[in-house]
Amino acid sequence: MLSNFDPGGYRFLVATGRPFASGIVADPGFDLVHAVFSRPLPLDAGLSAARGHLESAGRPATALAAFELRIPEPLSREAFDAFNAPYVERMAALGLQSGAEWVTARTNVAPTIGGVTEPSLYAFTYTASRAVRSGPAFRLSGATETRRGGSAADSLRSIIEELERRMIELGVSWEDATAVNVYAAVGASVDEVSGRFGSAELHGLTWVPSVPPIRDFEFEIDAHGVGTEIVL
């Protein structure tokens, strides 16, 4: 279900029971800015820095539309639930809630190359007044495989199918994407599924050496279409 979040200038795809939305799309008149920290910041410090950046840009904290987290290692289901408890408290403090639902998209992965010793914020996305770009602005939360036990290509296809279902609900397509990220511990072959991304491949497919936040999953994919990319 697609729901309005007027304080942020975007609509979010409800993910009932989860601490994040399945994806967001900017309202008419708004675009998205994707801001990456040059080095991930500890989560609390990163959220404070994100809020401070929006204040300096003249945007309210409710304009925050997505977060990209990094954690030291994959978690058990119980530890993942424990991780999310204080996370949703932080989201509530920022006003990023609509009724009982959490409005922001999220990707949360564990890098396999080291350097992350505590839960950290790698990047965030927020709405801003639209300038020149005319295409729809959106952000999909990271999705993991829904079919397991087959080939890597089967697992990747199951993720793409899930993301495409979300895109239909958001009213966007791969052709609207400006970035597609594939998270995997090893360089899994994507040649059997890469054609599914359409013209989004013109921007490249970025492999990020990471694994999903819950143990026993191998792959995660997310995507966005934004008008501005910045490094802080």
GULO-372508 format. One record per atom (N, C-alpha, C): residue number from 1; chain; atom name; y, x, z. Coordinates in steps of 0.05 Angstrom, whole numbers. Each point is the difference from the previous one (the first is absolute). Layout:
! residues N
R vexnu roke lomar     c2     c1     c3
R   NUM    A    CA      Y      X      Z
...
***
This chain:
! residues 232
R vexnu roke lomar     c2     c1     c3
R     1    A     N    -24     17      0
R     1    A    CA     24    -17      0
R     1    A     C     25     17      0
R     2    A     N     18     -5    -18
R     2    A    CA     25     14     -2
R     2    A     C     21    -14     17
R     3    A     N     13     15     18
R     3    A    CA     19    -12     18
R     3    A     C     27     14     -1
R     4    A     N     22    -14      4
R     4    A    CA     26     12     -1
R     4    A     C      7     14     26
R     5    A     N     14     23     -2
R     5    A    CA     12     13     23
R     5    A     C     29      5     -7
R     6    A     N     16    -20      3
R     6    A    CA     28      0     -8
R     6    A     C     16     23     13
R     7    A     N     -5      7     26
R     7    A    CA     16     21     12
R     7    A     C     -4     27    -14
R     8    A     N    -23      3    -15
R     8    A    CA     -5     26    -13
R     8    A     C      6      0    -30
R     9    A     N      3    -24    -11
R     9    A    CA      5     -2    -29
R     9    A     C    -26      4    -16
R    10    A     N    -22     -8     11
R    10    A    CA    -26      2    -14
R    10    A     C    -19    -22      9
R    11    A     N    -21     -3    -16
R    11    A    CA    -22    -17      7
R    11    A     C    -25     17      6
R    12    A     N    -17    -10     17
R    12    A    CA    -23     15      8
R    12    A     C    -25    -16     -3
R    13    A     N    -22     14     -6
R    13    A    CA    -26    -12     -4
R    13    A     C    -14      0     27
R    14    A     N     -3    -23     12
R    14    A    CA    -11     -3     27
R    14    A     C    -28     12      1
R    15    A     N     -5     16     21
R    15    A    CA    -27     10      5
R    15    A     C     -7     -8     29
R    16    A     N     -8    -25      3
R    16    A    CA     -4    -11     27
R    16    A     C    -20     17     16
R    17    A     N      8      6     25
R    17    A    CA    -16     15     18
R    17    A     C      3     30     -2
R    18    A     N     17      9    -20
R    18    A    CA      5     29     -3
R    18    A     C     28      6      8
R    19    A     N      5     26      8
R    19    A    CA     26      7     10
R    19    A     C     20      7    -23
R    20    A     N     -6     -9    -24
R    20    A    CA     17      6    -23
R    20    A     C     -5    -21    -21
R    21    A     N     17     -1    -20
R    21    A    CA     -4    -18    -23
R    21    A     C    -16     14    -21
R    22    A     N    -12    -15    -18
R    22    A    CA    -15     12    -22
R    22    A     C     17     12    -22
R    23    A     N     25     -9     -1
R    23    A    CA     19     10    -19
R    23    A     C     26    -14      2
R    24    A     N     21     11    -12
R    24    A    CA     26    -13      0
R    24    A     C     13      2    -28
R    25    A     N     18    -19     -6
R    25    A    CA     15      1    -25
R    25    A     C     29     -7      7
R    26    A     N     18     15    -11
R    26    A    CA     29     -4      6
R    26    A     C     10    -26    -12
R    27    A     N     18    -13     14
R    27    A    CA     13    -24     -9
R    27    A     C     18      6    -24
R    28    A     N      6    -20    -16
R    28    A    CA     20      4    -21
R    28    A     C     26     11     11
R    29    A     N     11     19    -14
R    29    A    CA     25     13      9
R    29    A     C     -5     25     17
R    30    A     N    -26      5      7
R    30    A    CA     -6     24     15
R    30    A     C    -20     18    -15
R    31    A     N      3     26      6
R    31    A    CA    -20     20    -10
R    31    A     C    -12     13     25
R    32    A     N    -17     20     -4
R    32    A    CA    -12     14     22
R    32    A     C      7     30     -2
R    33    A     N      4     12     23
R    33    A    CA      4     29      3
R    33    A     C    -25     11     15
R    34    A     N    -12     20    -12
R    34    A    CA    -23     13     13
R    34    A     C      9     27     11
R    35    A     N     -1      3     26
R    35    A    CA     11     24     13
R    35    A     C    -23     15     13
R    36    A     N     -3     26     -7
R    36    A    CA    -21     17     10
R    36    A     C     12     22     17
R    37    A     N    -11      4     24
R    37    A    CA      8     23     16
R    37    A     C    -11     26    -11
R    38    A     N     16     21      0
R    38    A    CA    -10     26    -10
R    38    A     C    -23     10     16
R    39    A     N     -1     -8     26
R    39    A    CA    -24      5     17
R    39    A     C     -4    -26     16
R    40    A     N    -25     -9      3
R    40    A    CA     -4    -25     16
R    40    A     C     11      4     28
R    41    A     N     12    -21     11
R    41    A    CA     11      0     27
R    41    A     C    -19    -15     19
R    42    A     N     -2      8     25
R    42    A    CA    -15    -16     20
R    42    A     C      9    -29     -2
R    43    A     N    -18    -18      3
R    43    A    CA      5    -28     -7
R    43    A     C     25    -12     12
R    44    A     N      4      3     26
R    44    A    CA     23    -11     13
R    44    A     C     26     12    -11
R    45    A     N      0     27     -3
R    45    A    CA     23     14    -11
R    45    A     C      5     -9    -29
R    46    A     N    -22     -4    -15
R    46    A    CA      3     -7    -28
R    46    A     C     12    -28     -3
R    47    A     N     -9    -19     17
R    47    A    CA     11    -27     -1
R    47    A     C     29      0      8
R    48    A     N      7     16     19
R    48    A    CA     28      2      8
R    48    A     C     17     12    -23
R    49    A     N    -11     20    -13
R    49    A    CA     14     13    -22
R    49    A     C      3    -20    -23
R    50    A     N    -21    -16     -5
R    50    A    CA      2    -20    -22
R    50    A     C     22    -20      7
R    51    A     N      1     -9     24
R    51    A    CA     20    -20      8
R    51    A     C     28     13     -2
R    52    A     N      3     25      8
R    52    A    CA     26     13     -2
R    52    A     C      8      4    -29
R    53    A     N    -19      6    -18
R    53    A    CA      7      2    -28
R    53    A     C     10    -26    -11
R    54    A     N    -13    -22      7
R    54    A    CA      9    -26    -10
R    54    A     C     28     -7     10
R    55    A     N      5      7     26
R    55    A    CA     27     -5     10
R    55    A     C     21     15    -15
R    56    A     N     -6     25     -7
R    56    A    CA     19     16    -15
R    56    A     C      3    -10    -29
R    57    A     N    -20    -14    -10
R    57    A    CA      1    -11    -27
R    57    A     C     11    -29      0
R    58    A     N      8     -9     24
R    58    A    CA     11    -27      2
R    58    A     C    -20    -23     -3
R    59    A     N    -25      6      7
R    59    A    CA    -21    -20     -1
R    59    A     C    -11     -5     28
R    60    A     N     -8    -25      5
R    60    A    CA    -11     -6     27
R    60    A     C    -29     10      2
R    61    A     N     -9      3     25
R    61    A    CA    -28      9      4
R    61    A     C    -20    -19    -13
R    62    A     N      8    -25     -2
R    62    A    CA    -19    -20    -12
R    62    A     C     -3      5    -30
R    63    A     N     15     18    -12
R    63    A    CA     -4      7    -28
R    63    A     C    -24     18     -4
R    64    A     N    -11     11     22
R    64    A    CA    -24     16     -2
R    64    A     C    -23    -17    -10
R    65    A     N    -13      9    -21
R    65    A    CA    -20    -16    -14
R    65    A     C    -28     12      0
R    66    A     N     -2     26      5
R    66    A    CA    -26     13     -1
R    66    A     C      1     27     14
R    67    A     N    -23      8     11
R    67    A    CA     -3     25     14
R    67    A     C    -25     14    -10
R    68    A     N      2     27     -1
R    68    A    CA    -23     16     -8
R    68    A     C     -6     19     24
R    69    A     N    -23     -4     13
R    69    A    CA     -7     15     23
R    69    A     C    -21     21     -6
R    70    A     N      0     21     17
R    70    A    CA    -20     20     -1
R    70    A     C    -11      4     28
R    71    A     N    -26      1      3
R    71    A    CA    -13      4     26
R    71    A     C    -18     25     -2
R    72    A     N     -7     12     23
R    72    A    CA    -16     25     -1
R    72    A     C    -28     -3    -10
R    73    A     N    -13    -23      5
R    73    A    CA    -28     -3     -8
R    73    A     C     -6    -30     -2
R    74    A     N    -21     -7    -14
R    74    A    CA     -8    -28     -2
R    74    A     C    -10    -10     28
R    75    A     N      4    -26      5
R    75    A    CA     -6    -11     26
R    75    A     C    -23    -20     -1
R    76    A     N    -12     -4     23
R    76    A    CA    -19    -22      3
R    76    A     C     15    -26     -2
R    77    A     N    -14    -22     -4
R    77    A    CA     14    -26     -1
R    77    A     C     14     -6     26
R    78    A     N    -12      7     23
R    78    A    CA     13     -5     26
R    78    A     C     25     18      3
R    79    A     N     -2     25     -8
R    79    A    CA     23     18      2
R    79    A     C     22     -9    -19
R    80    A     N     -7    -10    -23
R    80    A    CA     20    -10    -19
R    80    A     C     15    -24     11
R    81    A     N    -14    -18     13
R    81    A    CA     13    -23     13
R    81    A     C     19     10     22
R    82    A     N     -9     20     15
R    82    A    CA     17     11     22
R    82    A     C     25     13    -12
R    83    A     N     -3     13    -23
R    83    A    CA     23     12    -13
R    83    A     C     20    -21     -9
R    84    A     N    -10    -23     -9
R    84    A    CA     18    -20    -10
R    84    A     C     16    -15     21
R    85    A     N    -10      0     25
R    85    A    CA     13    -15     21
R    85    A     C     29      9      4
R    86    A     N      5     26      5
R    86    A    CA     28      8      2
R    86    A     C     16     -1    -26
R    87    A     N    -15      2    -22
R    87    A    CA     14     -1    -26
R    87    A     C     13    -27     -4
R    88    A     N    -14    -21      6
R    88    A    CA     12    -27     -4
R    88    A     C     23     -4     20
R    89    A     N     -1     12     23
R    89    A    CA     23     -1     19
R    89    A     C     24     13    -13
R    90    A     N     -3     22    -13
R    90    A    CA     22     13    -14
R    90    A     C     11    -18    -23
R    91    A     N    -18    -13    -14
R    91    A    CA      9    -17    -22
R    91    A     C     16    -24     12
R    92    A     N     -9    -11     22
R    92    A    CA     14    -22     13
R    92    A     C     28      9      8
R    93    A     N      2     24     11
R    93    A    CA     25     10     10
R    93    A     C     20      4    -24
R    94    A     N    -10      5    -24
R    94    A    CA     17      3    -23
R    94    A     C      6    -27    -14
R    95    A     N    -12    -22     11
R    95    A    CA      4    -26    -12
R    95    A     C    -16     -5    -25
R    96    A     N    -22     14     -3
R    96    A    CA    -16     -1    -25
R    96    A     C    -24    -19      4
R    97    A     N      7    -25      7
R    97    A    CA    -20    -20      6
R    97    A     C     11    -27     -9
R    98    A     N    -18    -16    -11
R    98    A    CA      7    -27     -8
R    98    A     C    -20    -19     13
R    99    A     N      8    -14     21
R    99    A    CA    -19    -16     15
R    99    A     C    -21     18     12
R   100    A     N    -25     -5     -6
R   100    A    CA    -22     16     11
R   100    A     C     -8     22    -20
R   101    A     N     13      2    -23
R   101    A    CA     -8     19    -20
R   101    A     C     17     25     -1
R   102    A     N    -12     22     -7
R   102    A    CA     15     25     -4
R   102    A     C      6      3    -29
R   103    A     N     25      8     -6
R   103    A    CA     10     -3    -27
R   103    A     C     -1     25    -17
R   104    A     N     -2     24     12
R   104    A    CA      2     24    -16
R   104    A     C    -27      9    -11
R   105    A     N      0     11    -24
R   105    A    CA    -24     12    -12
R   105    A     C     -6     27     14
R   106    A     N    -24     10     -2
R   106    A    CA     -7     25     13
R   106    A     C    -23     14    -14
R   107    A     N      3     27     -1
R   107    A    CA    -23     17     -6
R   107    A     C     -3     19     23
R   108    A     N    -25      4      9
R   108    A    CA     -6     17     23
R   108    A     C    -25     16     -7
R   109    A     N      3     26     -3
R   109    A    CA    -22     17     -8
R   109    A     C      0     26     17
R   110    A     N    -23     13      1
R   110    A    CA     -4     25     14
R   110    A     C     -2     23    -20
R   111    A     N     20     17     -2
R   111    A    CA     -2     23    -19
R   111    A     C    -24     18      7
R   112    A     N    -12     11    -21
R   112    A    CA    -22     18      4
R   112    A     C      8     29     -1
R   113    A     N     26      6     -3
R   113    A    CA      9     27     -4
R   113    A     C     14     11     25
R   114    A     N      0    -15     22
R   114    A    CA     12      9     25
R   114    A     C     30     -4      0
R   115    A     N     12      8     23
R   115    A    CA     29     -1      2
R   115    A     C     10    -25     14
R   116    A     N    -17    -20      4
R   116    A    CA      8    -24     15
R   116    A     C    -16     -1     26
R   117    A     N     14      4     22
R   117    A    CA    -13      2     26
R   117    A     C      4    -25     17
R   118    A     N     16    -19     -9
R   118    A    CA      5    -25     15
R   118    A     C      8    -21    -20
R   119    A     N     -3    -26      7
R   119    A    CA      9    -21    -19
R   119    A     C     29      5     -8
R   120    A     N      4     -1    -27
R   120    A    CA     26      8    -11
R   120    A     C      9    -19    -22
R   121    A     N     26      0     -5
R   121    A    CA     11    -15    -22
R   121    A     C      6     19    -23
R   122    A     N    -13     -5    -23
R   122    A    CA      4     16    -24
R   122    A     C     23    -10    -17
R   123    A     N      1    -27     -3
R   123    A    CA     20    -12    -18
R   123    A     C      5    -29      8
R   124    A     N     22    -11    -10
R   124    A    CA      5    -28      4
R   124    A     C     15    -11    -24
R   125    A     N      0    -27     -3
R   125    A    CA     12    -13    -22
R   125    A     C     18    -22     10
R   126    A     N     23     -4    -13
R   126    A    CA     18    -21      9
R   126    A     C     15    -12    -23
R   127    A     N     11    -24      4
R   127    A    CA     14    -14    -21
R   127    A     C     29      9     -1
R   128    A     N     11      0    -24
R   128    A    CA     28      7     -4
R   128    A     C     10    -17    -24
R   129    A     N     26     -3     -2
R   129    A    CA     11    -15    -22
R   129    A     C     -8     11    -26
R   130    A     N     -8    -17    -19
R   130    A    CA     -9      9    -26
R   130    A     C     23     11    -16
R   131    A     N     -5     23    -13
R   131    A    CA     20     12    -17
R   131    A     C     -6     -5    -29
R   132    A     N    -13     19    -14
R   132    A    CA     -4     -2    -28
R   132    A     C    -28    -10     -7
R   133    A     N    -20      9     14
R   133    A    CA    -28     -6     -7
R   133    A     C     -5    -30      1
R   134    A     N    -14    -10    -20
R   134    A    CA     -4    -29     -2
R   134    A     C    -28     -9      8
R   135    A     N    -20     18      1
R   135    A    CA    -27     -7      6
R   135    A     C     -4     -8     29
R   136    A     N    -21    -15      6
R   136    A    CA     -6     -8     28
R   136    A     C     -6     24     18
R   137    A     N      9     -1     25
R   137    A    CA     -5     21     19
R   137    A     C    -21    -10     20
R   138    A     N    -20     16      5
R   138    A    CA    -22     -8     17
R   138    A     C    -13     24     13
R   139    A     N    -16     -6     21
R   139    A    CA    -16     20     14
R   139    A     C    -26    -13      9
R   140    A     N    -22     12     -8
R   140    A    CA    -27     -9      9
R   140    A     C     -9     16     23
R   141    A     N    -11    -13     21
R   141    A    CA    -12     15     21
R   141    A     C    -25     14    -10
R   142    A     N     -8     22     13
R   142    A    CA    -24     13     -8
R   142    A     C    -24    -17      4
R   143    A     N    -19      1    -19
R   143    A    CA    -25    -16      1
R   143    A     C    -24     19     -2
R   144    A     N    -21     -6     15
R   144    A    CA    -24     16     -1
R   144    A     C    -22    -15    -16
R   145    A     N    -22     13     -5
R   145    A    CA    -21    -12    -16
R   145    A     C    -12    -25     13
R   146    A     N     -5    -20    -16
R   146    A    CA    -14    -24      9
R   146    A     C    -29      0     -7
R   147    A     N     -8     18    -18
R   147    A    CA    -29      3     -7
R   147    A     C     -7     29      6
R   148    A     N    -22      3     15
R   148    A    CA     -8     27      9
R   148    A     C    -29      4     -7
R   149    A     N     -8     25     -2
R   149    A    CA    -28      6     -5
R   149    A     C     -6      6    -29
R   150    A     N     19     -6    -18
R   150    A    CA     -4      7    -28
R   150    A     C     13     26     -7
R   151    A     N      9      2    -25
R   151    A    CA     13     25     -9
R   151    A     C     29      0      9
R   152    A     N     13     23     -2
R   152    A    CA     28      2      6
R   152    A     C     16    -18    -18
R   153    A     N     -7     -2    -25
R   153    A    CA     14    -18    -18
R   153    A     C     -2    -29      9
R   154    A     N    -23     -8      9
R   154    A    CA     -4    -28     10
R   154    A     C     19     -5     24
R   155    A     N      2     19     18
R   155    A    CA     17     -3     23
R   155    A     C     29     -2     -9
R   156    A     N      8     18    -18
R   156    A    CA     28     -1    -10
R   156    A     C      6    -26    -14
R   157    A     N    -19    -10    -16
R   157    A    CA      5    -25    -14
R   157    A     C      4    -23     20
R   158    A     N    -15      1     22
R   158    A    CA      4    -22     19
R   158    A     C     27      0     13
R   159    A     N     12     24      3
R   159    A    CA     27      1     11
R   159    A     C     20    -10    -21
R   160    A     N     -3      9    -25
R   160    A    CA     18     -9    -21
R   160    A     C      0    -30     -3
R   161    A     N    -24    -12      2
R   161    A    CA     -2    -29     -2
R   161    A     C     15    -13     22
R   162    A     N     -2     10     25
R   162    A    CA     15    -11     22
R   162    A     C     30      3     -4
R   163    A     N      9     23     -9
R   163    A    CA     28      4     -5
R   163    A     C     11    -19    -22
R   164    A     N    -17     -4    -20
R   164    A    CA      9    -18    -22
R   164    A     C      2    -28     10
R   165    A     N    -17     -9     19
R   165    A    CA      3    -26     11
R   165    A     C     26     -3     15
R   166    A     N      7     21     14
R   166    A    CA     26      0     15
R   166    A     C     23     -1    -20
R   167    A     N     -2     15    -22
R   167    A    CA     22      1    -19
R   167    A     C      5    -28    -12
R   168    A     N    -22    -14     -6
R   168    A    CA      4    -27    -11
R   168    A     C     16    -17     20
R   169    A     N     -6      1     25
R   169    A    CA     14    -16     20
R   169    A     C     29      9      3
R   170    A     N      5     26     -4
R   170    A    CA     28     10      2
R   170    A     C     15     -4    -26
R   171    A     N    -13     -6    -22
R   171    A    CA     13     -4    -25
R   171    A     C      7     26    -14
R   172    A     N    -16     21      4
R   172    A    CA      5     26    -12
R   172    A     C    -26      9    -14
R   173    A     N      2     23    -14
R   173    A    CA    -24     12    -13
R   173    A     C      2     30      1
R   174    A     N    -22     13    -10
R   174    A    CA      1     29      0
R   174    A     C     23     11    -17
R   175    A     N      8    -15    -20
R   175    A    CA     22      9    -18
R   175    A     C     26      2     16
R   176    A     N      2    -13     23
R   176    A    CA     24      1     16
R   176    A     C      0     23     20
R   177    A     N    -23     14      2
R   177    A    CA     -3     21     20
R   177    A     C     14     26     -9
R   178    A     N     13     13     19
R   178    A    CA     11     27     -5
R   178    A     C    -16     22     13
R   179    A     N    -20     -8     17
R   179    A    CA    -17     20     12
R   179    A     C    -26    -13      9
R   180    A     N    -22     14     -4
R   180    A    CA    -27     -8      9
R   180    A     C    -12     23     15
R   181    A     N     -8     -4     25
R   181    A    CA    -12     21     16
R   181    A     C    -29     -6      6
R   182    A     N    -17     20     -5
R   182    A    CA    -29     -2      7
R   182    A     C     -5     20     22
R   183    A     N    -11    -11     23
R   183    A    CA     -6     17     23
R   183    A     C    -30      4      2
R   184    A     N     -8     25      0
R   184    A    CA    -29      6      2
R   184    A     C     -3     29     10
R   185    A     N    -22      5     13
R   185    A    CA     -5     26     12
R   185    A     C     -6     21    -21
R   186    A     N    -12     -9    -22
R   186    A    CA     -7     19    -21
R   186    A     C     12    -11    -26
R   187    A     N      0     17    -21
R   187    A    CA     12     -9    -25
R   187    A     C    -19    -18    -15
R   188    A     N     -2    -25      9
R   188    A    CA    -18    -19    -13
R   188    A     C      9     -5    -28
R   189    A     N    -19     -2    -18
R   189    A    CA      7     -6    -28
R   189    A     C     11    -28     -3
R   190    A     N     23     -3    -14
R   190    A    CA     11    -26     -4
R   190    A     C      0     -7    -30
R   191    A     N    -13     16    -16
R   191    A    CA      1     -5    -29
R   191    A     C    -12    -26     -8
R   192    A     N    -20    -10     16
R   192    A    CA    -13    -25     -7
R   192    A     C     17    -25      7
R   193    A     N     21      4     16
R   193    A    CA     16    -23      9
R   193    A     C     30      4     -7
R   194    A     N      8     23     -9
R   194    A    CA     28      5     -4
R   194    A     C     13    -19    -20
R   195    A     N    -15    -10    -19
R   195    A    CA     11    -18    -20
R   195    A     C     10    -26     12
R   196    A     N     -9     -6     24
R   196    A    CA      8    -25     14
R   196    A     C     30      0      8
R   197    A     N     11     23      2
R   197    A    CA     28      2     10
R   197    A     C     21     -4    -21
R   198    A     N     -9     -3    -25
R   198    A    CA     19     -6    -22
R   198    A     C     22     22     -3
R   199    A     N     24     -9     -6
R   199    A    CA     22     19     -5
R   199    A     C      9     14     25
R   200    A     N     -9     -9     24
R   200    A    CA      6     14     25
R   200    A     C     -9     30     -2
R   201    A     N    -21      5    -16
R   201    A    CA    -10     27     -3
R   201    A     C     21     19    -12
R   202    A     N     20    -11    -14
R   202    A    CA     21     17    -11
R   202    A     C     15     15     22
R   203    A     N     -1    -11     24
R   203    A    CA     13     14     23
R   203    A     C    -20     19     14
R   204    A     N    -25      0     -9
R   204    A    CA    -20     16     13
R   204    A     C    -15    -15     22
R   205    A     N    -23     10      6
R   205    A    CA    -16    -10     23
R   205    A     C      0     23     21
R   206    A     N     10     -5     23
R   206    A    CA      3     20     21
R   206    A     C    -25     -1     18
R   207    A     N    -15     22      1
R   207    A    CA    -22      3     19
R   207    A     C     10     13     25
R   208    A     N     -3    -14     23
R   208    A    CA      9     10     26
R   208    A     C    -25      7     16
R   209    A     N     -5     25      8
R   209    A    CA    -24      7     14
R   209    A     C      0    -12     29
R   210    A     N    -11    -24      2
R   210    A    CA      0    -15     25
R   210    A     C    -23    -19      0
R   211    A     N     -6    -11     23
R   211    A    CA    -21    -21      2
R   211    A     C     12    -24     15
R   212    A     N    -12    -24     -4
R   212    A    CA     10    -24     13
R   212    A     C      0      3     31
R   213    A     N     14    -17     14
R   213    A    CA      3      4     29
R   213    A     C    -24     -8     17
R   214    A     N    -19    -15    -13
R   214    A    CA    -24     -9     15
R   214    A     C    -24     15    -11
R   215    A     N    -17     10     17
R   215    A    CA    -23     16     -8
R   215    A     C    -18    -15    -19
R   216    A     N    -13     15    -17
R   216    A    CA    -21     -9    -19
R   216    A     C     12    -12    -26
R   217    A     N     26      0     -3
R   217    A    CA     12     -7    -25
R   217    A     C      9     25    -15
R   218    A     N     -2      0    -26
R   218    A    CA      5     24    -16
R   218    A     C     26      0    -15
R   219    A     N      9    -23     -9
R   219    A    CA     23     -1    -18
R   219    A     C     21    -20      9
R   220    A     N     25      6     -8
R   220    A    CA     22    -19      4
R   220    A     C     18      3    -24
R   221    A     N     12    -21     -9
R   221    A    CA     20      1    -22
R   221    A     C     23    -18      8
R   222    A     N     24      9     -7
R   222    A    CA     24    -17      3
R   222    A     C     17      4    -25
R   223    A     N     21    -15     -2
R   223    A    CA     18      2    -23
R   223    A     C     27    -12      7
R   224    A     N     21      9    -14
R   224    A    CA     26    -13      3
R   224    A     C     16      2    -26
R   225    A     N     20    -17     -2
R   225    A    CA     19      0    -21
R   225    A     C     28      0     13
R   226    A     N     14     22     -2
R   226    A    CA     25      2     14
R   226    A     C     22     11    -19
R   227    A     N     25     -4      7
R   227    A    CA     22     10    -16
R   227    A     C     10     27      8
R   228    A     N     -5      7     26
R   228    A    CA     11     26     10
R   228    A     C    -21     14     17
R   229    A     N     -4     26     -5
R   229    A    CA    -17     17     16
R   229    A     C     17     21     13
R   230    A     N     -1      4     26
R   230    A    CA     16     21     14
R   230    A     C    -18     15     19
R   231    A     N      9     25      6
R   231    A    CA    -14     17     20
R   231    A     C     20      5     22
R   232    A     N     -8     -4     25
R   232    A    CA     18      4     23
R   232    A     C     -7     26     15
***
